[in-house]
């Protein structure tokens, strides 16, 4: 008798694994097994203590903020020439 409705592999990863690298196209699966996502991009590490779907939202917000900061920096450079 299973205690959980989750598939065995998901249950195993949630309860037994300390850290795993997951490569999957199944976003529901990844969302079910994650509580932290570490993104490595452009030589930087971003640590999100969130499920995968929430990480996607937080990453989008971070990138929007970064683009706004870059645009403002470019305006300042252009104004000071």
Number of C-alpha atoms within 10 A of each C-alpha: 3 7 6 8 8 13 10 11 11 16 16 12 15 16 10 9 9 7 10 9 7 10 7 9 8 8 10 11 15 17 16 16 20 19 15 16 18 14 13 10 8 6 5 8 10 11 12 17 13 16 16 22 15 16 20 14 10 14 14 12 12 12 11 12 12 12 12 12 12 12 12 12 12 12 11 11 10 9 8 7 5
